[in-house]
Amino acid sequence: MIKIWLLISIISIPGMPTVRHTAELYFDQDKCESRRIVMENNIIDRAVQQGINPVYTQTWCLESSMF
């Protein structure tokens, strides 16, 4: 079995009607964890550029056995 890491990012923006969800797949935990940090920073930077502040971002890596 191959272990797959799923990076899930959930973004909640005050005043917006929905919570946004993004997911990515990785084959190892180290890559998932490093990508998680980059993804959080990119989300916050894009929100600030659009004038959305404050932004609450939560990301985590989930291990899954697939295939």
Secondary structure, DSSP 8 states (H G I E B T S, - for coil): -EEEEEEEEEEE-TT-SSEEEEEEEESSHHHHHHHHHHHHHHHHHHHHHTT--S-EEEEEEEEEEE-
